[in-house]
Amino acid sequence: MKTNLQIPRNLGEDEGDVSIIISNLVENAVEACMRMLKGNRFIDIKAAPVGDENVILAVRA
């Protein structure tokens, strides 16, 4: 697993909602990895701010 998360403290959204979204994305990535051949499994999670109130979140498996 590789992560690089840059999430602003004052995102303007409820922290609980953001946590649920990230949790669901990670859970889906783990499930996808479980279906892959062992040698090809990976999860790459990135989040970066865009402007003052937006964040791009990408999860690859």
C-alpha positions as CSV (number, residue, x, y, z in Angstrom):
1,M,0.0,0.0,0.0
2,K,1.3,3.5,-0.9
3,T,-0.4,6.7,0.4
4,N,0.0,10.4,-0.1
5,L,-2.8,12.3,1.5
6,Q,-2.9,16.1,1.6
7,I,-6.3,17.0,3.0
8,P,-6.8,20.6,4.3
9,R,-8.0,20.9,7.9
10,N,-10.8,23.2,7.0
11,L,-12.3,21.3,4.0
12,G,-15.8,22.6,4.5
13,E,-17.3,19.1,4.8
14,D,-18.1,17.0,7.8
15,E,-15.0,15.1,8.9
16,G,-17.1,12.0,9.5
17,D,-18.4,12.1,5.9
18,V,-14.9,12.4,4.5
19,S,-13.7,9.5,6.6
20,I,-16.6,7.3,5.4
21,I,-15.9,8.1,1.8
22,I,-12.2,7.3,2.2
23,S,-13.0,4.1,4.1
24,N,-15.4,2.9,1.4
25,L,-12.8,3.6,-1.3
26,V,-10.1,1.7,0.6
27,E,-12.5,-1.2,1.3
28,N,-13.3,-1.5,-2.4
29,A,-9.6,-1.4,-3.3
30,V,-8.8,-4.2,-0.8
31,E,-11.6,-6.3,-2.3
32,A,-10.2,-5.7,-5.8
33,C,-6.8,-6.8,-4.6
34,M,-8.2,-10.0,-3.1
35,R,-9.4,-10.9,-6.6
36,M,-5.9,-10.3,-8.2
37,L,-3.0,-12.7,-8.5
38,K,-0.8,-12.4,-5.4
39,G,2.2,-10.9,-7.3
40,N,0.1,-8.0,-8.8
41,R,-1.6,-6.7,-5.6
42,F,-1.2,-3.0,-4.7
43,I,-3.2,-0.1,-3.5
44,D,-2.2,3.5,-4.2
45,I,-4.1,6.3,-2.5
46,K,-3.6,10.0,-3.3
47,A,-5.4,13.1,-2.1
48,A,-4.5,16.7,-3.0
49,P,-6.2,20.0,-2.5
50,V,-7.5,21.9,-5.5
51,G,-8.3,25.5,-4.7
52,D,-9.6,26.4,-1.2
53,E,-12.5,24.0,-0.8
54,N,-11.9,21.0,-3.1
55,V,-9.8,17.8,-2.9
56,I,-9.0,15.3,-5.6
57,L,-9.0,11.8,-4.2
58,A,-7.7,8.8,-6.2
59,V,-7.5,5.2,-5.3
60,R,-5.9,2.6,-7.6
61,A,-5.8,-1.1,-7.0
